[in-house]
Amino acid sequence: MKPSLSRRQFLRGVAVTATAAATPRLVSAAADVAEMRRRRTPAGAKHRWAFVVDLRRCDGCERCTEACQTTHSLPKEQTWIKVYKMRDATGAEFSMPRLCMHCDNAPCVRVCPVGATYANDEGLVLVDQNVCIGCRMCMAACPYEARYFNWSDPPAVPSLASQPMPEFPVPQQKGTVGKCIMCAHYLAYGKLPACVKGCNMEALYIGDLVTDVATNGVETVKLSRFLSDNDAVRFKEELNTRPRVYYILGHGQHLNF
């Protein structure tokens, strides 16, 4: 049974690839939300954000990517959400969106020599481009290839009331590294991330490990139960990065569209 909690209440209360360069690999592992929830949350932090991708629903349309690029005024070649074309053990093709995993044990945070990459109190891994020196050590350390170097000046952006900040790095700054921020600027004001809102297939969920709920903007679910009941896995979990993005491959359940 779906909880009656609305999207706004939640947000307030809470293999074959398209290119041969980097082939993602999913590992079979039990989703351990209970462990993630037990990990210490900084005092005063009301949320611990997570993300769920229901691969049974994703049709590979890349509207999540388009929404992300539009929201963050990214150049066409910089895709913070990359959609891979994969094949399962039976040879059937499926699509797999890959965003930043916002790892609890993030290699990019550990290797940054100036502290430009950091995790905030709500678990989001962000980049302070005013501190970033462009050494790209974080790019080398990231096993998900989820970071991008700004080689050129960014596209023109609408007039902004404030300077770019880690929670809303628009425009991107030449000579620094950019990445998915899980739309921290939207979450702070009770809004869905751009990719979640832009997904017509309702395949993407923003979740909160503190309140143990998740929503795709249409339905709200109990996060731990949703992951457990649907055999969720985490990408490259064997690396002990403790990613907070979960994938649902499913086991033949009926889906209501």
N, C-alpha and C positions, 0 to 999 in steps of 0.2 A: 504494500500500500504506500502511495506517495504521501509524504508529509504535506500539510496544508500551507506550510510556510511559503510566502510569496518571494519572488526574486528580490524585490526591494527590501523586504524584511531580512532576507538572508544577507544581502550585501551590507546592510546597515548593522545587523547583529553579529554579525560574524567577525637467392635473392637477386632482384633486378632493380637498378636505380635508373633515374632519368639520365644521370651521368655515371660513368664508371669510376669516378674519382673516389667517392666515399660511400661505401655500402653499409647502411645501418644494420645492426644485428640485435634482435630481441632475445632476451634470455628468459627462460621459464623460471619464475621465482614467485613465491607467495607475497602478495602485497601486505606489508606489515604496518598498517596505519597506527595501530596501538603503540608500537615502538616509537614512531615518529611523534606521536602526541605526548609520549612520556619525556621526550627530550626537552631540556630546559628552555622555556620561552622567556626572553628578557622581561623584567618587571615592567608593567605598564603596557606591554604589547597585547592588543586585543585580538589579533589575528595571527595565523601562521599559514600563509597561502600555499596552495597546491593546485595542480592542474590535472585534468583527466581528458584523454582522447579516446573516444569510442570508435575503434577502427571498423566496426561493423556498419557504422553509419557513413563514414567518410567516403565520398565519391571522387576525391582528387580534383575538385573544381578549382582549388587554390584561391577561393574568395577570402579565406583567412589571411593569406599572404597579401592580397590586394588591400584588404582593410588595414592591415598593419602598416604597409608602406604608405598609404594615404595619411593615416593618423600621425605617423612620425616623419612625414616628408622625406622619405628615403629615396635614393636613386633606384632606378629599375633593377640594377644588378645586385643591390643589397637586399637580400631576402632574409629577414630575421626569422621567418617561418618558412622552412623549405619542405616541400611535399615530395617525398620519394615514392617511386613505383617499386613495389616489392612483389615477391612470390612466396607463397607458403609452402609447406611440405608436400602438398598435393599438386603444386604447380599453378594454383589459382592466383591471379594477380590481385593485389590490394594496394591502397594508398596509405602512406604513413607521414603525417605532418611531424616535423621536428622543430621544436623551438628550444630556447635555453632551458635546461633542466632545473635551474635554480637549486643546485645541489646543497645539501646540508654539510657536506664535506667537499667543498668546491676546490678543485685543483687550481683554478684561475685565481682564487683569492689567496691561496698559499704562495704562489710564485710571484705575484705582483710586487716589484721592488719598492714601489712608492705608496702603496696602499690606495691606489686609485680604484681598484676593484675590491668591493666589500659587500657583506651581507647586512641588510638593515634589520631592525628589530622584528620585522614581520617575515623574515626569511627570504626576502627578495635579494638576488645578487645584482648589484648595480655597478655602474662605472661613472666615476667623477671625471669627466673629460677635461676639467680645469686642472686636474692633477696628473692625468695620464701623460706619459712621456713617449708613448708610441713604440715601446720596445717590442711589443707583440709576444712577450713570454706567455701571456695568458692564452693567446691563440694556440701556441704550441702545446700548452698544458691541457686544453679542453679536449676531451675524448669524443665530443659530440659535434665538433666543427661548427659551433654555434656563435662564433664571434667573427667580426668583420672589420677590416682596417679601412679607414677613410683616406683613400689615396688622393682624392680630389675635393674641391670645394663642394659643399652640399647644394642641392637644388634650392631655389628661392622659396621662402616660407612666408605665410601670412604674418602680419605684424603681431608681435607677442608682447604681453604686459611685463614680462620679466625675462631675465637671462636664462639660457639653458641650464638645467639642473639634472642631477642623476635620475630623479623620478620622472622627468620629461625632457630628455636630451634632444631638443629640437631648436635650432638646426644642429645636426651633427657637426663636429669640428674636425677639419682636415688634420691628418697626422695623429689621430687618436683611434681607439677601438670602440666599436658600438655593438650592441646586442639587444635581444629581447629583454624588456623590463617588466613583462607581464602587465603592462599598462598600469604601473603603480599610481600614475596620476588620476586614472579613472577609479581604481579601487578605493582611493582615499576619499572619494566623493560619492560612493555608493553606486558606481556604474560598472557595467560589464567591460572586460577587456575588448578591444576592437575586434580581435579574431573571433571571440565567442559570439559577439553580436552579429558579425558578418557571416557566420556559418549557417547556410540555409538548411543543412542536413541535421542541425542540432547535435553535432558530434563532439563539440568541445564544451568542457565544464570548468568553471573556476570553483575551487574548493577551499575550505578553511579547516585546517586540522584542529583548531581550538574548539570550534563549535561542532565539528564533525558533520558538516553539510556541504553540498555542492549543487550548482545550478548551471544549466545551459541557457537560461533565459526563458525557458518554457516550463521545465519541470525542475523541482528541487528534490534531492535525494539525500539519504543518510550516507555520507561519504564512505565510511568503513564498510558498511554492509554492501553498498553498491560495488565496491572493488572486490570484496570477498565473493559475492554471489556471481560475479562475472569474470572471475579468473584474471584479475588485472596483473600486469607485469610492469617492470621498470626497465628502461633501455640501458644495457651494459651495467646492470646492477652488480655484476661480479667485480667491478672495479672499486667498489666501496665508496663511490662518490655520494651515495644516498640521495639520488635524484628525487625531486618532488613533483615530477610529471609521471603519471601512470597511463598505461595503455591497456585497453580492453580488446582482446582478440575474440573472446566469447567461445562458447562450445555448442553452437547450434540453437541458442535460445531464439524464441520468436520475438521480433521487434515490431512495435507499433509506431508507424510513421503517420 
